[in-house]
């Protein structure tokens, strides 16, 4: 862990949530994006809601 969670808009595909998590954890951003899509199929609208909430409340990287 390198610091607090922030959105990474420079490497974002949609809102920067997965890119920010990748920066925070050191995990591959492609794997995190794949996990987000799989969770969307498993959890449905709950996963989408959590993604949108994270994208709205997390600060942007400076």
C-alpha positions, 0 to 999 in steps of 0.5 A, a space after each residue: 500500500 502506497 497511500 490513500 485511495 485516489 482516482 487515477 484519471 490519467 490511466 482511466 478507462 471510465 472513472 479511474 476506480 480500477 486504475 486507482 486501486 491498481 496504484 494502491 495495491 500494485 496489482 495489474 490494472 487489467 486484472 482489476 478491470 476484469 474482476 470488475 466486469 466479472 463482479 458485475 455479472 455476479 452481483 449485478 447492479 450492486 457492483 455497478 452501484 459500488 463502482 459509481 459510488 467509489 468513483 464519486 466520493 474518492 478524490 482525484 490524484 493530484 
